[in-house]
């Protein structure tokens, strides 16, 4: 197992556990304007994973996966609307998106060849990075959002 895989597996499993078993109302509850819902966070995590891994593998995406990658940026780091409305963000859809992200990342994270490590990747925040930089970011990204998820589920007003 690569060091990248160890970090990604830990942070991703903790994020998954933080939202596991939540219903549609809980996943789409918004603490305040300008803050992502848990469903949006999850789809964003998956979108970044698909976005990075597809670039690292040099593979094109179909329309469904392309839409998912919009969640890497739209409504998160730019002013465009989030690419999915709350009605679409069901527990089943969120689980499917997270599985899709997991499937893509597992193709690059376990034993990334030198070609993958050196591949040019456009990051969600804008800079062009190499595959190694993308792997490092994937290693902590879900953990960053796991901390946010904890704040949301413990916030006053969160639906129980």
Secondary structure as UniProt FT lines:
FT   HELIX           3..19
FT   TURN            20..21
FT   HELIX           24..27
FT   TURN            33..34
FT   HELIX           38..57
FT   HELIX           63..70
FT   TURN            71..77
FT   HELIX           86..88
FT   HELIX           91..109
FT   HELIX           114..118
FT   STRAND          120..122
FT   TURN            124..125
FT   STRAND          128..130
FT   HELIX           131..153
FT   TURN            156..157
//
